[in-house]
Amino acid sequence: MTALIYCSFPDQETAAKIGATLLDEELIGCINIGGPIHSLFAWDGERGEGTEVPALLKTHARLLDSAIARLESLHPYDAPAIVGWNCDAAGAATQAWLDGVGPALGG
């Protein structure tokens, strides 16, 4: 089953570096890094705003919790906003690709 993770980063370089680590560790199959977005937020009882870079990470559902935990440990924010979910449907080619993500099963 396919799973997705959404997270924002302070810049594209940070997103790419963390994405490369997650790829190397076989926790994701892909990271799509977007262009800058303007974020408005509430944090510690105050309003804030800033520029961030969104990313969508693709993985297999069996790796979702591990990928999120590792992403959180690598992320430079003290409390990064990371959300992940299992997908209800995926194309056959996408599912076959993501079925191969991760360490060999049974090894």
N, CA, C and O atoms as a GROMACS GRO file, in nm:
protein
  428
    1MET      N    1   0.084  -0.118   0.000
    1MET     CA    2   0.000   0.000   0.000
    1MET      C    3   0.088   0.124   0.000
    1MET      O    4   0.191   0.128   0.068
    2THR      N    5   0.050   0.222  -0.074
    2THR     CA    6   0.122   0.347  -0.086
    2THR      C    7   0.091   0.439   0.031
    2THR      O    8  -0.021   0.439   0.083
    3ALA      N    9   0.190   0.518   0.071
    3ALA     CA   10   0.171   0.618   0.175
    3ALA      C   11   0.240   0.747   0.132
    3ALA      O   12   0.337   0.744   0.055
    4LEU      N   13   0.191   0.859   0.182
    4LEU     CA   14   0.247   0.990   0.153
    4LEU      C   15   0.279   1.062   0.284
    4LEU      O   16   0.216   1.039   0.387
    5ILE      N   17   0.379   1.149   0.277
    5ILE     CA   18   0.417   1.233   0.390
    5ILE      C   19   0.429   1.376   0.338
    5ILE      O   20   0.491   1.401   0.235
    6TYR      N   21   0.369   1.469   0.411
    6TYR     CA   22   0.383   1.610   0.378
    6TYR      C   23   0.462   1.677   0.489
    6TYR      O   24   0.439   1.652   0.608
    7CYS      N   25   0.554   1.763   0.449
    7CYS     CA   26   0.635   1.835   0.546
    7CYS      C   27   0.686   1.962   0.480
    7CYS      O   28   0.711   1.964   0.360
    8SER      N   29   0.703   2.067   0.558
    8SER     CA   30   0.767   2.188   0.506
    8SER      C   31   0.906   2.202   0.566
    8SER      O   32   0.934   2.154   0.676
    9PHE      N   33   0.993   2.268   0.490
    9PHE     CA   34   1.134   2.284   0.527
    9PHE      C   35   1.170   2.432   0.519
    9PHE      O   36   1.099   2.510   0.456
   10PRO      N   37   1.281   2.470   0.582
   10PRO     CA   38   1.320   2.612   0.574
   10PRO      C   39   1.368   2.654   0.436
   10PRO      O   40   1.360   2.772   0.401
   11ASP      N   41   1.420   2.558   0.355
   11ASP     CA   42   1.469   2.591   0.221
   11ASP      C   43   1.483   2.463   0.139
   11ASP      O   44   1.473   2.352   0.192
   12GLN      N   45   1.507   2.480   0.009
   12GLN     CA   46   1.516   2.365  -0.081
   12GLN      C   47   1.640   2.279  -0.053
   12GLN      O   48   1.634   2.157  -0.067
   13GLU      N   49   1.748   2.341  -0.013
   13GLU     CA   50   1.870   2.266   0.016
   13GLU      C   51   1.850   2.170   0.133
   13GLU      O   52   1.896   2.056   0.128
   14THR      N   53   1.783   2.216   0.236
   14THR     CA   54   1.756   2.131   0.353
   14THR      C   55   1.665   2.017   0.314
   14THR      O   56   1.688   1.902   0.352
   15ALA      N   57   1.561   2.047   0.237
   15ALA     CA   58   1.469   1.942   0.192
   15ALA      C   59   1.542   1.838   0.110
   15ALA      O   60   1.521   1.718   0.127
   16ALA      N   61   1.629   1.883   0.019
   16ALA     CA   62   1.703   1.790  -0.067
   16ALA      C   63   1.800   1.705   0.015
   16ALA      O   64   1.812   1.585  -0.010
   17LYS      N   65   1.868   1.764   0.110
   17LYS     CA   66   1.963   1.689   0.193
   17LYS      C   67   1.892   1.582   0.275
   17LYS      O   68   1.937   1.468   0.280
   18ILE      N   69   1.783   1.619   0.339
   18ILE     CA   70   1.708   1.523   0.420
   18ILE      C   71   1.644   1.418   0.330
   18ILE      O   72   1.644   1.299   0.363
   19GLY      N   73   1.589   1.460   0.216
   19GLY     CA   74   1.531   1.366   0.122
   19GLY      C   75   1.633   1.264   0.074
   19GLY      O   76   1.602   1.146   0.062
   20ALA      N   77   1.755   1.310   0.044
   20ALA     CA   78   1.860   1.220  -0.001
   20ALA      C   79   1.895   1.118   0.108
   20ALA      O   80   1.919   1.001   0.078
   21THR      N   81   1.898   1.162   0.232
   21THR     CA   82   1.925   1.070   0.343
   21THR      C   83   1.816   0.964   0.352
   21THR      O   84   1.846   0.845   0.368
   22LEU      N   85   1.691   1.006   0.344
   22LEU     CA   86   1.580   0.910   0.352
   22LEU      C   87   1.581   0.813   0.234
   22LEU      O   88   1.546   0.696   0.250
   23LEU      N   89   1.620   0.860   0.116
   23LEU     CA   90   1.636   0.772   0.001
   23LEU      C   91   1.749   0.672   0.025
   23LEU      O   92   1.734   0.553   0.000
   24ASP      N   93   1.862   0.723   0.073
   24ASP     CA   94   1.977   0.635   0.100
   24ASP      C   95   1.944   0.529   0.204
   24ASP      O   96   1.993   0.416   0.197
   25GLU      N   97   1.861   0.566   0.301
   25GLU     CA   98   1.823   0.472   0.408
   25GLU      C   99   1.704   0.384   0.368
   25GLU      O  100   1.655   0.306   0.449
   26GLU      N  101   1.659   0.398   0.244
   26GLU     CA  102   1.550   0.317   0.188
   26GLU      C  103   1.419   0.332   0.265
   26GLU      O  104   1.343   0.236   0.281
   27LEU      N  105   1.393   0.454   0.314
   27LEU     CA  106   1.268   0.481   0.384
   27LEU      C  107   1.164   0.546   0.295
   27LEU      O  108   1.045   0.544   0.327
   28ILE      N  109   1.207   0.603   0.183
   28ILE     CA  110   1.116   0.663   0.086
   28ILE      C  111   1.160   0.623  -0.055
   28ILE      O  112   1.272   0.578  -0.076
   29GLY      N  113   1.069   0.640  -0.148
   29GLY     CA  114   1.101   0.616  -0.288
   29GLY      C  115   1.121   0.744  -0.366
   29GLY      O  116   1.177   0.742  -0.475
   30CYS      N  117   1.074   0.857  -0.309
   30CYS     CA  118   1.078   0.984  -0.382
   30CYS      C  119   1.046   1.098  -0.288
   30CYS      O  120   0.971   1.082  -0.192
   31ILE      N  121   1.104   1.214  -0.316
   31ILE     CA  122   1.064   1.338  -0.252
   31ILE      C  123   1.042   1.441  -0.361
   31ILE      O  124   1.130   1.464  -0.444
   32ASN      N  125   0.927   1.503  -0.362
   32ASN     CA  126   0.898   1.614  -0.453
   32ASN      C  127   0.911   1.742  -0.372
   32ASN      O  128   0.839   1.762  -0.274
   33ILE      N  129   1.002   1.828  -0.413
   33ILE     CA  130   1.031   1.951  -0.340
   33ILE      C  131   0.973   2.068  -0.417
   33ILE      O  132   1.008   2.090  -0.533
   34GLY      N  133   0.886   2.142  -0.353
   34GLY     CA  134   0.819   2.253  -0.419
   34GLY      C  135   0.898   2.382  -0.408
   34GLY      O  136   1.006   2.387  -0.351
   35GLY      N  137   0.838   2.487  -0.465
   35GLY     CA  138   0.896   2.620  -0.456
   35GLY      C  139   0.854   2.687  -0.327
   35GLY      O  140   0.770   2.635  -0.254
   36PRO      N  141   0.912   2.800  -0.298
   36PRO     CA  142   0.880   2.870  -0.173
   36PRO      C  143   0.732   2.902  -0.159
   36PRO      O  144   0.664   2.937  -0.256
   37ILE      N  145   0.684   2.888  -0.037
   37ILE     CA  146   0.547   2.926  -0.002
   37ILE      C  147   0.554   3.022   0.117
   37ILE      O  148   0.649   3.019   0.194
   38HIS      N  149   0.453   3.105   0.130
   38HIS     CA  150   0.444   3.198   0.242
   38HIS      C  151   0.356   3.132   0.348
   38HIS      O  152   0.241   3.099   0.320
   39SER      N  153   0.408   3.114   0.467
   39SER     CA  154   0.334   3.048   0.575
   39SER      C  155   0.296   3.147   0.684
   39SER      O  156   0.377   3.229   0.728
   40LEU      N  157   0.171   3.138   0.727
   40LEU     CA  158   0.122   3.208   0.845
   40LEU      C  159   0.092   3.101   0.949
   40LEU      O  160   0.033   2.998   0.915
   41PHE      N  161   0.132   3.124   1.074
   41PHE     CA  162   0.113   3.019   1.173
   41PHE      C  163   0.099   3.077   1.313
   41PHE      O  164   0.135   3.192   1.339
   42ALA      N  165   0.047   2.994   1.402
   42ALA     CA  166   0.041   3.025   1.544
   42ALA      C  167   0.138   2.930   1.614
   42ALA      O  168   0.132   2.809   1.593
   43TRP      N  169   0.226   2.985   1.697
   43TRP     CA  170   0.325   2.903   1.767
   43TRP      C  171   0.355   2.966   1.902
   43TRP      O  172   0.385   3.085   1.911
   44ASP      N  173   0.347   2.886   2.007
   44ASP     CA  174   0.372   2.934   2.143
   44ASP      C  175   0.287   3.055   2.177
   44ASP      O  176   0.334   3.149   2.242
   45GLY      N  177   0.162   3.053   2.132
   45GLY     CA  178   0.069   3.160   2.164
   45GLY      C  179   0.087   3.288   2.085
   45GLY      O  180   0.021   3.387   2.115
   46GLU      N  181   0.173   3.288   1.986
   46GLU     CA  182   0.195   3.407   1.906
   46GLU      C  183   0.178   3.376   1.758
   46GLU      O  184   0.193   3.262   1.715
   47ARG      N  185   0.146   3.480   1.680
   47ARG     CA  186   0.136   3.467   1.535
   47ARG      C  187   0.273   3.484   1.474
   47ARG      O  188   0.354   3.564   1.522
   48GLY      N  189   0.298   3.409   1.369
   48GLY     CA  190   0.424   3.423   1.297
   48GLY      C  191   0.401   3.405   1.149
   48GLY      O  192   0.293   3.364   1.107
   49GLU      N  193   0.503   3.436   1.071
   49GLU     CA  194   0.498   3.412   0.929
   49GLU      C  195   0.639   3.397   0.876
   49GLU      O  196   0.736   3.444   0.937
   50GLY      N  197   0.649   3.331   0.763
   50GLY     CA  198   0.779   3.310   0.704
   50GLY      C  199   0.768   3.238   0.572
   50GLY      O  200   0.660   3.201   0.528
   51THR      N  201   0.881   3.219   0.509
   51THR     CA  202   0.888   3.147   0.383
   51THR      C  203   0.939   3.006   0.411
   51THR      O  204   1.037   2.988   0.482
   52GLU      N  205   0.871   2.908   0.354
   52GLU     CA  206   0.909   2.769   0.369
   52GLU      C  207   0.903   2.701   0.232
   52GLU      O  208   0.856   2.759   0.134
   53VAL      N  209   0.950   2.578   0.229
   53VAL     CA  210   0.946   2.497   0.107
   53VAL      C  211   0.870   2.369   0.139
   53VAL      O  212   0.911   2.294   0.228
   54PRO      N  213   0.760   2.342   0.068
   54PRO     CA  214   0.683   2.220   0.094
   54PRO      C  215   0.744   2.100   0.022
   54PRO      O  216   0.808   2.113  -0.083
   55ALA      N  217   0.723   1.983   0.079
   55ALA     CA  218   0.769   1.860   0.014
   55ALA      C  219   0.667   1.749   0.037
   55ALA      O  220   0.603   1.741   0.142
   56LEU      N  221   0.654   1.666  -0.064
   56LEU     CA  222   0.570   1.548  -0.058
   56LEU      C  223   0.661   1.428  -0.078
   56LEU      O  224   0.731   1.418  -0.179
   57LEU      N  225   0.658   1.337   0.018
   57LEU     CA  226   0.743   1.219   0.014
   57LEU      C  227   0.656   1.098  -0.010
   57LEU      O  228   0.550   1.084   0.049
   58LYS      N  229   0.703   1.009  -0.098
   58LYS     CA  230   0.628   0.888  -0.133
   58LYS      C  231   0.701   0.767  -0.075
   58LYS      O  232   0.823   0.756  -0.085
   59THR      N  233   0.623   0.677  -0.014
   59THR     CA  234   0.681   0.558   0.047
   59THR      C  235   0.579   0.445   0.047
   59THR      O  236   0.469   0.459  -0.008
   60HIS      N  237   0.616   0.334   0.106
   60HIS     CA  238   0.525   0.222   0.124
   60HIS      C  239   0.465   0.233   0.264
   60HIS      O  240   0.532   0.279   0.357
   61ALA      N  241   0.342   0.191   0.281
   61ALA     CA  242   0.273   0.203   0.410
   61ALA      C  243   0.348   0.135   0.523
   61ALA      O  244   0.345   0.183   0.637
   62ARG      N  245   0.417   0.023   0.496
   62ARG     CA  246   0.490  -0.047   0.602
   62ARG      C  247   0.607   0.035   0.655
   62ARG      O  248   0.659   0.006   0.763
   63LEU      N  249   0.650   0.138   0.579
   63LEU     CA  250   0.762   0.223   0.618
   63LEU      C  251   0.719   0.359   0.673
   63LEU      O  252   0.803   0.438   0.715
   64LEU      N  253   0.589   0.385   0.674
   64LEU     CA  254   0.539   0.519   0.706
   64LEU      C  255   0.586   0.566   0.844
   64LEU      O  256   0.642   0.674   0.855
   65ASP      N  257   0.564   0.488   0.947
   65ASP     CA  258   0.602   0.531   1.082
   65ASP      C  259   0.752   0.551   1.094
   65ASP      O  260   0.796   0.648   1.156
   66SER      N  261   0.831   0.461   1.038
   66SER     CA  262   0.977   0.474   1.044
   66SER      C  263   1.026   0.596   0.967
   66SER      O  264   1.115   0.667   1.012
   67ALA      N  265   0.966   0.621   0.850
   67ALA     CA  266   1.005   0.737   0.770
   67ALA      C  267   0.972   0.866   0.843
   67ALA      O  268   1.052   0.960   0.842
   68ILE      N  269   0.856   0.873   0.905
   68ILE     CA  270   0.818   0.994   0.980
   68ILE      C  271   0.911   1.015   1.098
   68ILE      O  272   0.957   1.127   1.121
   69ALA      N  273   0.940   0.909   1.173
   69ALA     CA  274   1.028   0.922   1.290
   69ALA      C  275   1.167   0.970   1.247
   69ALA      O  276   1.226   1.057   1.312
   70ARG      N  277   1.220   0.916   1.138
   70ARG     CA  278   1.352   0.956   1.092
   70ARG      C  279   1.351   1.098   1.039
   70ARG      O  280   1.443   1.175   1.065
   71LEU      N  281   1.247   1.134   0.965
   71LEU     CA  282   1.232   1.271   0.916
   71LEU      C  283   1.230   1.369   1.032
   71LEU      O  284   1.295   1.474   1.027
   72GLU      N  285   1.155   1.336   1.134
   72GLU     CA  286   1.147   1.424   1.251
   72GLU      C  287   1.283   1.439   1.319
   72GLU      O  288   1.317   1.548   1.366
   73SER      N  289   1.361   1.330   1.324
   73SER     CA  290   1.492   1.338   1.389
   73SER      C  291   1.592   1.420   1.306
   73SER      O  292   1.683   1.480   1.363
   74LEU      N  293   1.577   1.423   1.175
   74LEU     CA  294   1.668   1.496   1.088
   74LEU      C  295   1.630   1.643   1.068
   74LEU      O  296   1.715   1.725   1.034
   75HIS      N  297   1.505   1.674   1.090
   75HIS     CA  298   1.451   1.807   1.058
   75HIS      C  299   1.511   1.914   1.149
   75HIS      O  300   1.526   1.891   1.269
   76PRO      N  301   1.546   2.031   1.094
   76PRO     CA  302   1.607   2.136   1.177
   76PRO      C  303   1.509   2.209   1.270
   76PRO      O  304   1.554   2.272   1.366
   77TYR      N  305   1.379   2.203   1.243
   77TYR     CA  306   1.283   2.270   1.332
   77TYR      C  307   1.272   2.193   1.464
   77TYR      O  308   1.287   2.071   1.466
   78ASP      N  309   1.244   2.264   1.572
   78ASP     CA  310   1.223   2.200   1.702
   78ASP      C  311   1.100   2.110   1.700
   78ASP      O  312   1.100   2.002   1.759
   79ALA      N  313   0.997   2.154   1.632
   79ALA     CA  314   0.872   2.078   1.625
   79ALA      C  315   0.817   2.087   1.483
   79ALA      O  316   0.721   2.160   1.458
   80PRO      N  317   0.877   2.013   1.389
   80PRO     CA  318   0.831   2.022   1.250
   80PRO      C  319   0.689   1.968   1.233
   80PRO      O  320   0.649   1.873   1.300
   81ALA      N  321   0.616   2.030   1.143
   81ALA     CA  322   0.482   1.982   1.108
   81ALA      C  323   0.498   1.873   1.002
   81ALA      O  324   0.528   1.901   0.887
   82ILE      N  325   0.477   1.750   1.043
   82ILE     CA  326   0.490   1.634   0.955
   82ILE      C  327   0.359   1.556   0.963
   82ILE      O  328   0.316   1.518   1.072
   83VAL      N  329   0.297   1.533   0.849
   83VAL     CA  330   0.176   1.451   0.847
   83VAL      C  331   0.193   1.342   0.742
   83VAL      O  332   0.244   1.365   0.634
   84GLY      N  333   0.149   1.223   0.777
   84GLY     CA  334   0.157   1.110   0.685
   84GLY      C  335   0.026   1.034   0.684
   84GLY      O  336  -0.047   1.032   0.783
   85TRP      N  337  -0.002   0.972   0.571
   85TRP     CA  338  -0.125   0.896   0.560
   85TRP      C  339  -0.111   0.785   0.456
   85TRP      O  340  -0.032   0.795   0.361
   86ASN      N  341  -0.188   0.680   0.475
   86ASN     CA  342  -0.196   0.572   0.377
   86ASN      C  343  -0.292   0.615   0.267
   86ASN      O  344  -0.395   0.677   0.295
   87CYS      N  345  -0.260   0.583   0.145
   87CYS     CA  346  -0.344   0.618   0.031
   87CYS      C  347  -0.446   0.508   0.006
   87CYS      O  348  -0.416   0.389   0.017
   88ASP      N  349  -0.567   0.549  -0.027
   88ASP     CA  350  -0.673   0.453  -0.056
   88ASP      C  351  -0.655   0.387  -0.192
   88ASP      O  352  -0.704   0.276  -0.214
   89ALA      N  353  -0.585   0.452  -0.281
   89ALA     CA  354  -0.567   0.398  -0.415
   89ALA      C  355  -0.438   0.452  -0.474
   89ALA      O  356  -0.391   0.560  -0.438
   90ALA      N  357  -0.381   0.375  -0.566
   90ALA     CA  358  -0.262   0.418  -0.640
   90ALA      C  359  -0.260   0.345  -0.772
   90ALA      O  360  -0.316   0.236  -0.784
   91GLY      N  361  -0.198   0.404  -0.871
   91GLY     CA  362  -0.183   0.337  -0.999
   91GLY      C  363  -0.100   0.211  -0.984
   91GLY      O  364  -0.016   0.201  -0.894
   92ALA      N  365  -0.123   0.115  -1.069
   92ALA     CA  366  -0.053  -0.013  -1.061
   92ALA      C  367   0.098   0.004  -1.069
   92ALA      O  368   0.172  -0.060  -0.994
   93ALA      N  369   0.146   0.091  -1.158
   93ALA     CA  370   0.290   0.112  -1.172
   93ALA      C  371   0.347   0.179  -1.047
   93ALA      O  372   0.455   0.143  -1.001
   94THR      N  373   0.274   0.275  -0.992
   94THR     CA  374   0.319   0.342  -0.869
   94THR      C  375   0.326   0.243  -0.755
   94THR      O  376   0.424   0.242  -0.680
   95GLN      N  377   0.224   0.162  -0.740
   95GLN     CA  378   0.222   0.064  -0.631
   95GLN      C  379   0.335  -0.037  -0.646
   95GLN      O  380   0.401  -0.071  -0.548
   96ALA      N  381   0.358  -0.086  -0.767
   96ALA     CA  382   0.466  -0.182  -0.789
   96ALA      C  383   0.600  -0.120  -0.754
   96ALA      O  384   0.685  -0.186  -0.693
   97TRP      N  385   0.622   0.006  -0.792
   97TRP     CA  386   0.746   0.078  -0.762
   97TRP      C  387   0.765   0.088  -0.611
   97TRP      O  388   0.871   0.055  -0.559
   98LEU      N  389   0.661   0.135  -0.540
   98LEU     CA  390   0.675   0.155  -0.396
   98LEU      C  391   0.676   0.024  -0.318
   98LEU      O  392   0.724   0.021  -0.204
   99ASP      N  393   0.623  -0.083  -0.376
   99ASP     CA  394   0.636  -0.213  -0.312
   99ASP      C  395   0.783  -0.253  -0.296
   99ASP      O  396   0.818  -0.329  -0.206
  100GLY      N  397   0.868  -0.200  -0.384
  100GLY     CA  398   1.010  -0.233  -0.380
  100GLY      C  399   1.093  -0.143  -0.292
  100GLY      O  400   1.214  -0.164  -0.280
  101VAL      N  401   1.031  -0.043  -0.230
  101VAL     CA  402   1.104   0.049  -0.144
  101VAL      C  403   1.128  -0.018  -0.008
  101VAL      O  404   1.042  -0.088   0.045
  102GLY      N  405   1.246   0.005   0.045
  102GLY     CA  406   1.278  -0.047   0.178
  102GLY      C  407   1.370  -0.166   0.171
  102GLY      O  408   1.393  -0.223   0.065
  103PRO      N  409   1.422  -0.202   0.288
  103PRO     CA  410   1.509  -0.319   0.294
  103PRO      C  411   1.434  -0.445   0.250
  103PRO      O  412   1.312  -0.452   0.262
  104ALA      N  413   1.506  -0.540   0.200
  104ALA     CA  414   1.444  -0.667   0.156
  104ALA      C  415   1.368  -0.729   0.272
  104ALA      O  416   1.418  -0.739   0.384
  105LEU      N  417   1.247  -0.771   0.244
  105LEU     CA  418   1.165  -0.834   0.348
  105LEU      C  419   1.218  -0.972   0.379
  105LEU      O  420   1.265  -1.044   0.291
  106GLY      N  421   1.210  -1.008   0.505
  106GLY     CA  422   1.250  -1.140   0.547
  106GLY      C  423   1.400  -1.159   0.560
  106GLY      O  424   1.448  -1.270   0.582
  107GLY      N  425   1.476  -1.047   0.547
  107GLY     CA  426   1.621  -1.058   0.550
  107GLY      C  427   1.684  -1.026   0.679
  107GLY      O  428   1.806  -1.033   0.692
   0.00000   0.00000   0.00000
